[in-house]
Amino acid sequence: MSFDFNGKVALVTGANRGIGEGFVKTLLEAGVSTIYAAARDVSNLDTLVSINPDVIKPVQLDVTRSEQIKALTQTIQTIDILVNNAGIINPAINSAHDAVDFARQEMDVNLFGPMQLTSVLLPALRQSAQGAIINVSSIAGISNFPSIGTYSITKAAMHSYTQGLRADLADSNISVLGVYPGPIDTRMAEGFEMDKPAPEQVAIKSFECLSNGKTDVFPDDFSTQMYATFLDQPQKLADVFASMG
Ligand SMILES: NC(=O)c1ccc[n+]([C@@H]2O[C@H](COP(=O)([O-])OP(=O)(O)OC[C@H]3O[C@@H](n4cnc5c(N)ncnc54)[C@H](OP(=O)(O)O)[C@@H]3O)[C@@H](O)[C@H]2O)c1
């Protein structure tokens, strides 16, 4: 099954930088006709929109603001591709005294926002002849990475949500992809001292998988190796992540 990007309409959350910006640029190159680039502060989208203002449309969206999500249906009546990319990370370990506070904040952005946005846009997505929902989780969602424990919990929740959504939509024209990157060269991964691919690679690999009918995307060498370790022996990956501090 190949995926035809030509003439499609897409929405990318957290589009103003990092992996989200990479998705917008890659969608543009793929021939999508309209890309709603969503950001909390639309003034942060000026440079991106200037690449092709006929295609890239700025949209204000804080994914934790329910009223902003609901209002989107007034702007967006047609959509084929939804990229749930926006995310935050807190440096909180699982056993921290205030771990719940950090986890709640991360859940709002990393899970509940994408869930509500997807539900609100689903009626329009169902009208697509060939649609896709791309949920950005993390390799830390496959196995808990203790130094970013609460973040890992939210990304595991995103993984579970993605699996369930895929089952719900199995009889539809919508493919549901889960994306599980390792460290990528963005602001979020500034503290990780290792080889980090450019953010566009996440979008490129995701779209390759979409076109090849694959639903789980491991877009870099680190996540690919770690997932192979997990498949071999799940506890081994947990031990590897624990040893990485
Ligand atoms: N970089 C990595 O190594 C890595 C690895 C695995 C998974 N990921 C995931 O990839 C996704 C993108 O991360 P990134 O690496 O590109 O990080 P980033 O450079 O920190 O970008 C995060 C984006 O999310 C937006 N955002 C944060 N809170 C938001 C909210 N409440 N509503 C709407 N947008 C919000 C940010 O907007 P503002 O500019 O307004 O803050 C920014 O555009 C995240 O889901 C992240 O968890 C990243």
The ligand as an SDF file (V2000), in Angstrom:
LIG
                    3D

 48 52  0  0  0  0  0  0  0  0999 V2000
   14.2110   15.1800   20.7490 N   0  0  0  0  0  0  0  0  0  0  0  0
   14.2100   13.9320   21.1330 C   0  0  0  0  0  0  0  0  0  0  0  0
   15.2430   13.3680   21.4360 O   0  0  0  0  0  0  0  0  0  0  0  0
   12.9200   13.1450   21.2020 C   0  0  0  0  0  0  0  0  0  0  0  0
   13.0010   11.7600   21.3680 C   0  0  0  0  0  0  0  0  0  0  0  0
   11.8240   11.0280   21.4520 C   0  0  0  0  0  0  0  0  0  0  0  0
   10.6030   11.6570   21.3370 C   0  0  0  0  0  0  0  0  0  0  0  0
   10.5520   13.0160   21.1870 N   0  0  0  0  0  0  0  0  0  0  0  0
    9.2360   13.6380   21.0870 C   0  0  0  0  0  0  0  0  0  0  0  0
    9.1610   14.3980   19.9030 O   0  0  0  0  0  0  0  0  0  0  0  0
    8.1950   15.4370   20.0550 C   0  0  0  0  0  0  0  0  0  0  0  0
    8.8000   16.7620   19.6210 C   0  0  0  0  0  0  0  0  0  0  0  0
    9.8790   17.0610   20.4890 O   0  0  0  0  0  0  0  0  0  0  0  0
   11.1650   17.8940   20.0420 P   0  0  0  0  0  0  0  0  0  0  0  0
   12.3150   17.0270   20.2290 O   0  0  0  0  0  0  0  0  0  0  0  0
   10.9420   18.5440   18.7420 O   0  0  0  0  0  0  0  0  0  0  0  0
   11.2000   18.9640   21.2310 O   0  0  0  0  0  0  0  0  0  0  0  0
   11.1860   20.5520   21.2910 P   0  0  0  0  0  0  0  0  0  0  0  0
   12.1750   21.1220   20.3560 O   0  0  0  0  0  0  0  0  0  0  0  0
   11.2850   20.8390   22.7330 O   0  0  0  0  0  0  0  0  0  0  0  0
    9.7470   20.9330   20.7320 O   0  0  0  0  0  0  0  0  0  0  0  0
    8.5890   20.6670   21.4570 C   0  0  0  0  0  0  0  0  0  0  0  0
    7.4380   21.3240   20.7490 C   0  0  0  0  0  0  0  0  0  0  0  0
    6.2390   21.0570   21.5000 O   0  0  0  0  0  0  0  0  0  0  0  0
    5.5870   22.3030   21.7140 C   0  0  0  0  0  0  0  0  0  0  0  0
    4.7460   22.2950   22.9050 N   0  0  0  0  0  0  0  0  0  0  0  0
    5.0920   22.1360   24.1990 C   0  0  0  0  0  0  0  0  0  0  0  0
    4.0310   22.2440   24.9990 N   0  0  0  0  0  0  0  0  0  0  0  0
    2.9670   22.4690   24.1850 C   0  0  0  0  0  0  0  0  0  0  0  0
    1.5900   22.6740   24.3940 C   0  0  0  0  0  0  0  0  0  0  0  0
    1.0620   22.6730   25.6240 N   0  0  0  0  0  0  0  0  0  0  0  0
    0.7760   22.8760   23.3180 N   0  0  0  0  0  0  0  0  0  0  0  0
    1.2790   22.8810   22.0550 C   0  0  0  0  0  0  0  0  0  0  0  0
    2.5980   22.7400   21.8040 N   0  0  0  0  0  0  0  0  0  0  0  0
    3.4210   22.5250   22.8500 C   0  0  0  0  0  0  0  0  0  0  0  0
    6.7210   23.3080   21.8130 C   0  0  0  0  0  0  0  0  0  0  0  0
    6.1930   24.6180   21.6630 O   0  0  0  0  0  0  0  0  0  0  0  0
    6.8310   25.9060   22.4460 P   0  0  0  0  0  0  0  0  0  0  0  0
    7.9300   26.4110   21.5570 O   0  0  0  0  0  0  0  0  0  0  0  0
    5.6740   26.8300   22.5660 O   0  0  0  0  0  0  0  0  0  0  0  0
    7.3420   25.4080   23.7680 O   0  0  0  0  0  0  0  0  0  0  0  0
    7.5850   22.8400   20.6710 C   0  0  0  0  0  0  0  0  0  0  0  0
    7.0630   23.2990   19.4400 O   0  0  0  0  0  0  0  0  0  0  0  0
    7.7780   15.3960   21.5310 C   0  0  0  0  0  0  0  0  0  0  0  0
    6.5550   14.7140   21.6580 O   0  0  0  0  0  0  0  0  0  0  0  0
    8.9030   14.6150   22.1730 C   0  0  0  0  0  0  0  0  0  0  0  0
    8.4940   13.9980   23.3740 O   0  0  0  0  0  0  0  0  0  0  0  0
   11.6730   13.7670   21.1130 C   0  0  0  0  0  0  0  0  0  0  0  0
  1  2  1  0
  2  3  2  0
  2  4  1  0
  4  5  1  0
  4 48  2  0
  5  6  2  0
  6  7  1  0
  7  8  2  0
  8  9  1  0
  8 48  1  0
  9 10  1  0
  9 46  1  0
 10 11  1  0
 11 12  1  0
 11 44  1  0
 12 13  1  0
 13 14  1  0
 14 15  2  0
 14 16  1  0
 14 17  1  0
 17 18  1  0
 18 19  2  0
 18 20  1  0
 18 21  1  0
 21 22  1  0
 22 23  1  0
 23 24  1  0
 23 42  1  0
 24 25  1  0
 25 26  1  0
 25 36  1  0
 26 27  1  0
 26 35  1  0
 27 28  2  0
 28 29  1  0
 29 30  1  0
 29 35  2  0
 30 31  1  0
 30 32  2  0
 32 33  1  0
 33 34  2  0
 34 35  1  0
 36 37  1  0
 36 42  1  0
 37 38  1  0
 38 39  2  0
 38 40  1  0
 38 41  1  0
 42 43  1  0
 44 45  1  0
 44 46  1  0
 46 47  1  0
M  CHG  2   8   1  16  -1
M  END
$$$$
